[in-house]
Structures are given as C-alpha cells and as structure tokens.
Amino acid sequence: MKLNRRRAVVIMIAVAVSAAAAGAIALASPGSGTSTTILAPRSTFSDTIHLNDDRIKFQTKDPTDLVTQQVTFAPRAFSGWHHHPGFILVLVKSGHVTTHDENCQTKTYGPGQAFDESGSAPFMVSNESDTETAVDVATQVAPAGSPFRVEDDPPPCAP
C-alpha cells in the first residue's frame, strides 16, 4: 500500500512539473517556416580583442564565441520573438526581411542591406512576402559558452 501511495505521489509531482514546464514553454513565441545552415562552426577568441582602425572599433574583455549561419525564410515565415547574448550582424542575401522590435516598430531590408540584433529586449525577423523566399547571413559574437538564442514572450504590442 505504501509503495502505491509513494508511486502516486511521484506521478502527481511529475505531472505537475510537466504541466508547469509546458505552461512556461507555451508562453514563448516559436518561429515558423525558417531553416538554418551553420556556415562556420562555433569558434572561440580565447584572448581579448582590441581593434580600432579606420574609425571602426571592436573590443572584447573576455573569451568570445562566434558563429556564422545562413537563415532561409519561406514566404510568410518568421523567427519568433527572441534575443541574443552579445550581438549579431546580419546581411540580407536575397529577398526582403522585416525586423520587429519590442515596441512593434518595423523596418524592412533587402539584398545588399545589413542590420544588427543586440540587447535583451524581444526581437523578431519575418518575411512578409506571399511568394518570395528571403535569405540572410548572420554572424554572432557572444560571451564564450553563452546560448546563442534566448526565446522570449511576445511584447504586449504584438498581436
């Protein structure tokens, strides 16, 4: 009898933990219609970097990870709301992508244009076209060992 009661308590705890985790996950905003190809694997600058040339400055204070990936957005695809530790430099290779910030302000970029993603506020990228595929190439610079993407809930202004 004690074994069955103990088993029941363990099962109830497992169900409660699963339900809580599912609720937390359900709040995040997953993307849809995107695919990612890693172009260069996660690599680490072990030393600090201090470059300052031609009025461009790049500096790190601790070991830093980098990764370069190509992201393909099918028509009407979107990244989901997220942010990245460090920053990302994004080059639009083809098609058009639209960025959405935490205030739901948008800006659209086409081939040959670039934008950055940084900060801890929710951010989303989408392809607003009904017919055109969009492709961008992104290089992220982040503190060594940090996750490259953090899922966020949509901001209050998002539909």
C-alpha positions as CSV (number, residue, x, y, z in Angstrom):
1,M,0.0,0.0,0.0
2,K,2.8,2.4,0.9
3,L,4.5,1.7,-2.4
4,N,1.4,2.5,-4.4
5,R,0.9,5.7,-2.4
6,R,4.5,6.7,-3.0
7,R,4.2,5.9,-6.7
8,A,1.1,8.0,-6.9
9,V,2.8,11.0,-5.2
10,V,5.8,10.7,-7.6
11,I,3.4,10.6,-10.6
12,M,1.5,13.6,-9.4
13,I,4.7,15.6,-8.9
14,A,5.9,14.6,-12.4
15,V,2.6,15.6,-13.9
16,A,2.7,19.0,-12.0
17,V,6.3,19.7,-13.1
18,S,5.5,18.8,-16.7
19,A,2.4,21.0,-16.7
20,A,4.4,23.9,-15.3
21,A,7.1,23.4,-17.9
22,A,4.6,23.2,-20.7
23,G,2.9,26.4,-19.5
24,A,6.2,28.2,-19.5
25,I,7.1,26.9,-22.9
26,A,3.7,27.8,-24.3
27,L,4.3,31.5,-23.5
28,A,7.4,31.7,-25.7
29,S,7.0,32.6,-29.4
30,P,8.4,29.9,-31.6
31,G,9.2,30.7,-35.2
32,S,7.8,29.1,-38.3
33,G,9.0,28.5,-41.8
34,T,12.7,29.1,-41.3
35,S,15.7,26.9,-41.8
36,T,19.2,27.5,-40.6
37,T,22.5,26.3,-42.1
38,I,25.7,26.7,-40.0
39,L,28.3,28.2,-42.4
40,A,31.1,28.3,-39.8
41,P,31.1,26.3,-36.6
42,R,31.1,27.9,-33.1
43,S,34.6,29.2,-32.7
44,T,36.3,31.0,-29.8
45,F,38.5,34.0,-29.5
46,S,40.4,32.9,-26.3
47,D,42.1,36.2,-25.8
48,T,40.6,39.6,-25.5
49,I,40.4,41.6,-28.8
50,H,41.1,45.3,-29.2
51,L,40.8,46.5,-32.8
52,N,40.5,50.2,-33.6
53,D,41.1,51.1,-37.2
54,D,39.5,53.3,-39.9
55,R,37.0,54.7,-37.3
56,I,35.8,51.2,-36.5
57,K,36.2,49.8,-33.0
58,F,35.8,46.2,-31.9
59,Q,36.7,45.2,-28.4
60,T,36.2,42.2,-26.1
61,K,37.1,41.8,-22.5
62,D,36.7,38.1,-22.1
63,P,36.8,35.0,-24.3
64,T,34.2,35.3,-27.0
65,D,32.3,32.8,-29.2
66,L,31.4,33.4,-32.9
67,V,29.2,31.5,-35.2
68,T,28.0,32.3,-38.8
69,Q,24.8,30.9,-40.2
70,Q,22.5,31.3,-43.1
71,V,18.8,31.6,-42.4
72,T,16.2,31.0,-45.0
73,F,12.8,32.4,-44.6
74,A,10.0,30.8,-46.6
75,P,7.2,33.1,-47.7
76,R,5.3,34.4,-44.6
77,A,7.9,32.8,-42.3
78,F,9.1,34.4,-39.0
79,S,11.8,33.8,-36.4
80,G,9.6,34.0,-33.3
81,W,10.3,36.5,-30.5
82,H,13.8,36.1,-29.1
83,H,17.0,37.9,-28.2
84,H,20.7,37.0,-28.4
85,P,23.5,37.5,-25.9
86,G,26.2,39.7,-27.4
87,F,25.3,41.0,-30.9
88,I,24.6,39.8,-34.4
89,L,25.5,41.4,-37.7
90,V,23.0,40.4,-40.4
91,L,23.5,40.7,-44.2
92,V,20.4,40.2,-46.4
93,K,21.5,37.9,-49.3
94,S,18.2,37.7,-51.2
95,G,14.5,38.6,-50.7
96,H,13.4,41.0,-48.0
97,V,13.2,40.6,-44.3
98,T,11.3,42.8,-41.8
99,T,12.6,43.4,-38.2
100,H,10.2,43.9,-35.4
101,D,11.4,45.4,-32.1
102,E,9.9,45.3,-28.6
103,N,7.7,48.3,-29.5
104,C,6.5,46.6,-32.6
105,Q,8.3,49.1,-34.8
106,T,9.3,47.5,-38.1
107,K,11.9,48.1,-40.8
108,T,12.4,46.1,-44.0
109,Y,15.8,45.3,-45.5
110,G,16.6,43.9,-49.0
111,P,19.6,42.4,-50.8
112,G,22.8,44.2,-50.0
113,Q,21.5,45.8,-46.8
114,A,22.5,44.9,-43.3
115,F,21.2,45.3,-39.8
116,D,22.2,44.3,-36.3
117,E,20.5,42.5,-33.4
118,S,21.5,43.2,-29.9
119,G,20.2,43.7,-26.4
120,S,17.9,41.7,-24.2
121,A,14.5,43.1,-25.5
122,P,12.3,40.8,-27.6
123,F,13.0,40.9,-31.3
124,M,11.6,39.2,-34.3
125,V,12.5,38.9,-38.0
126,S,9.9,37.9,-40.7
127,N,9.4,37.5,-44.4
128,E,6.2,39.4,-45.2
129,S,6.1,38.2,-48.9
130,D,3.5,35.7,-50.0
131,T,5.7,34.4,-52.8
132,E,9.4,35.3,-52.3
133,T,11.9,33.4,-50.2
134,A,14.3,35.5,-48.2
135,V,17.9,34.5,-47.1
136,D,20.2,36.3,-44.7
137,V,23.7,35.5,-43.4
138,A,24.3,36.3,-39.7
139,T,27.4,36.3,-37.6
140,Q,27.0,36.4,-33.9
141,V,29.6,37.5,-31.3
142,A,28.6,36.3,-27.8
143,P,30.3,35.7,-24.5
144,A,32.0,32.3,-24.5
145,G,29.7,29.5,-23.5
146,S,26.5,31.5,-23.6
147,P,23.5,30.3,-25.6
148,F,23.2,31.9,-29.0
149,R,19.4,32.4,-28.8
150,V,17.0,33.1,-25.9
151,E,13.3,32.6,-26.5
152,D,11.1,35.5,-25.4
153,D,7.4,36.0,-24.9
154,P,5.8,38.4,-27.5
155,P,5.8,42.0,-26.3
156,P,2.4,43.5,-25.2
157,C,2.1,45.3,-28.6
158,A,2.3,42.1,-30.6
159,P,-1.0,40.7,-32.0
